[in-house]
Each structure stands twice: as structure tokens, then as C-alpha cells.
Amino acid sequence: MILIDRHNIEKALSNPVFHLVGQVADEMNRECYVVGGYVRDIFLDRSSNDIDFVTVGSGIELAQAVAARISKSHLSVFKTYGTAQVRTRRWELEFVGARRESYHRESRNPIVEDGTLNDDQCRRDFTINAMAISLNKSSFGMVLDPFDGLGDLERHIIRTPLDPDITFSDDPLRMMRAVRFATQLGFDIYPETMEAIKKNAGRIEIITRERIAEELMKIMRSQQPSRGFDLLNECGLLKLIFPELAALSGIDTSHGRGHKDNFRHTLQVLDNVAAASENEWLRWAALLHDIGKPATKRWDDSLGWTFHNHNFIGEKMVPRIFAKMRLPLNEHMKYVKKLVGLHMRPIALVEDGVTDSAVRRLLFDAGDDIDDLMTLCKADITSKNQEKVQRFRDNFDLVKQKLIDIEEKDRVRNFQPPIDGQEIMDTFGLTPSREVGIIKDTIKDAILDGTIQNDYDQAHELMLTTAASLGLKPVVS
């Protein structure tokens, strides 16, 4: 239960920065309040170093006056938005003047006018973010909660202060924020608020992909990220912002046989990975590991439902998805792409027999990401048949031990063959060509198959015999 605990508020506001801001505001004869997430987090007992202040008047003027009173602070002014930031070694203080807003339907950028504190609270996205605490000496620590934000904290509810239909139509990004806050806090979205999101889902099209990606990343970093994607699917936003993921939902039936709901399975894998790792890109790999299944789903009379090569199709889809969603096209994308492509390999080892050669190849292909790959693959075991799950986990442990043993013995993780392409070209007087690739691959495969050791002399001998089979002879220097 959330209660207005005077001692809790006094403790949160005991830092001298609050008294300083309040004192400066009093000297300027201004109302001043701490607002938004910092106030909410006081009652959730969550710490934050980012503080938002609202004053009735110019937020920039108040920020300038506060910065002048704090040594070694840095002031940034954003005249276009009427805001300013004062940064200290510990705090980020954001200042804005109280305002009212109105919107055109074609844009989420509001027409802004000066307003009262109540106007400012009315424009806030959710009731739990619309609370304010006075910093003026005459009312220091007074909570102003016109929309019962405290009650919604107690009820674990995400609800808009005003008509949600207008709120979301005016600024559709708030639909994403509703899902994100519900995910981060473990709250429910109020029924009327959820219905308004469903009604206005199409308005998300005016929001930039970059802003949507920011919200998705915050969902992905939460303790139970599946909840966010479940809510996005429920309210109709997922099919608009992430149709490839929405396509996983549902069960097809043929000859009386259905397959598992790949969307539900994916969310379970995502939560399994989230419980094991805070690596957000490993979580993205979990979310996308089966993304190729809708494109590869087939009915086979002897096998039933199949998804052949869905890992390779999914691997090819990852760069397109990242580009469309404005996610980084750097080493993070390459990491996700690699894990999606490899995620079937450890399970295949269990089913096909754990040979030294197959383990060497897996170690070589996964490189330093082998541990993350194994975390993903273990998370992928989600059958309701507990006996099957235990059998897979036991076999999986055998694969993990084999990986350890082979790596200790052969050191093939990220290994480089002792002869490179340049030496091959120099030896036979070649330019980059198909023959150079054949010789390189033959040496690499022989080492991974255990036919030769990762040894220069053995590799050199194989280079000569392979080149001879191609009709090549060493050049005479």
C-alpha cells in the first residue's frame, strides 16, 4: 500500500538542492515545484538523480539563478523549448515554466502557452507522473495530487489525467509510454486507457521510428520484458510497429495437428534470458530467434509442421528489422544476427551426437559469444512436458561440458589457421581468387575436423598437396 508518509517526503527532500531551489524561487517571488518521475519514485522508494522542476514563470530564468548559486555547475539553455538544465557532479536538474498545450492532429508537437501549475499537471501523460511537491518555504513538502496519482500507485494502475482518447490522439507516443511504464513498474493499464490506445493505435504512424525504438529499448531492459510486448500485441500497436514479431502469434492446424504459438514461446524465451542476463542485445536475440518461422512454416505429411532453415531466414531478416526500427547497425546488430543464425546448432548437437568435429566448428563459428549462445539455447527449452525438458537439459549439459573440454584441449575459439591467404598467394604467385579460398578452407576444415593439428608444418604440407590437386605449383624465387 502507498501512503503519504511525511517522513518519507522529508527524507527525499532533505538534500540541500531542494531548499536552494525553493529559496531562489522565493527570492524571485515564484511558485516552484518538483514534479513528475522524481515525485512518483519517492512513493515507490526508487532513487533517481534526475529531477524536474516546474515554476510559474520562466524556467530558464530560474535555472540561471540556481546555476549562479551552485559552484562547478553547468548550465544548458534550450530556448526553443523554454527549458534549461543545470548539471552538477551528482544531479541533473531540469527546469521548465508551467504551461498549457494544444495540438494539431497532423503533429505531436504542441502549441505551448504559459500556464498555471494545474495547467501543467493536466498536460502530464499519466496520473502517477502528474503529482507535484511544493518547494516554496510557506508550503515546503506539500503534495499536490489533483488526479489521485497516489491512489493509482496504490492500485498499480496506469491512467491518464484527462480523457485518454484526447491524450493519445494528441501525442501518440504516450501509448508506447503507457506500455513501457506498465512493464517497468508491473502495473496494469486502466481499462478505459487501454481501450483508448486500441482506438488510437493507428496514430502511432506520426511518431518517428527513433522515438519508438527508445521506448522499446526501455521495455527490453525491464525485469520482465515479455509483458511489454504482450501489451503491445493486445492493444494493436505491435502489428503496426513490429509486424514481423506480431506474425508469430497464433496456431495453425492441419490434419488435426497444431503447432505451438510461436509468439507465446518467444516471450517465454525472452523472459528466460532476462532472468539469466541483463545483456539487452542478448535479449533482442531471444526476441528475434524464431522471427523466420512464419516464412518457413510448412505442413509435411510425414513430419507434421516444419520450420526448416528458420534460423538462416531469421538471420537474414535481422539487418532489415534493425534498419527499419532505427536500431544500431553496428556490432550489436551483427551479434544479434549471429546468435539468431546459430541458435539451433547446440540443440542439433544433442540430437545428432556430440562429435569433436561438430563442437570445434561451433566454437569456431560462435567465438567469444559461445557462452551467450548457450544461455539463449538453454532459454529456448520451453516444452510443457517436464520429462522432455529435463532430458533436453541433461543432454544440453553434456554439450556444455564437451565445449569446455574441446576448448581446453584444442583452443579453437576464435583461432586463426597458421597459414593465411597472403602466404598462399605469395607461394603460388596468385592474386585473390577462388583457388586461394579453396586452399584456405581446406586447411581450416582439416583443423576443425581433427585431420591435422593447428600446426604450421602440417598446414603447410596440406597447402602444397591441395594446391597440386588444383594444378598449382610453387613459384621459384
Secondary structure, DSSP 8 states (H G I E B T S, - for coil): -----HHHHHHHT-SHHHHHHHHHHHHTT--EEEETHHHHHHHTT---SEEEEEESS-HHHHHHHHHHHSTT-EEEEETTTTEEEEE-SS-EEEEEE-EEEE--TT-S--EEEE--HHHHHHTSSSGGG--EEE-SGGGTT-EE-TT-HHHHHHHTEE--SS-HHHHHHH-THHHHHHHHHHHHHT-EE-HHHHHHHHHHGGGGGGS-HHHHHHHHHHHHTSSSTHHHHHHHHHHT-HHHH-HHHHTT-S--EETTEE---HHHHHHHHHHHHHHH---HHHHHHHHHTTTTHHHH-EEETTTEEE-TTHHHHHHHHHHHHHHHTT---SHHHHHHHHHHHHTTHHHHHHHH---HHHHHHHHHHHGGGHHHHHHHHHHT---S-HHHHHHHHHHHHHHHHHHHHHHHHH--TT---SS-HHHHHHHHT--S-HHHHHHHHHHHHHHHHTSS-S-HHHHHHHHHHHHHHTT------
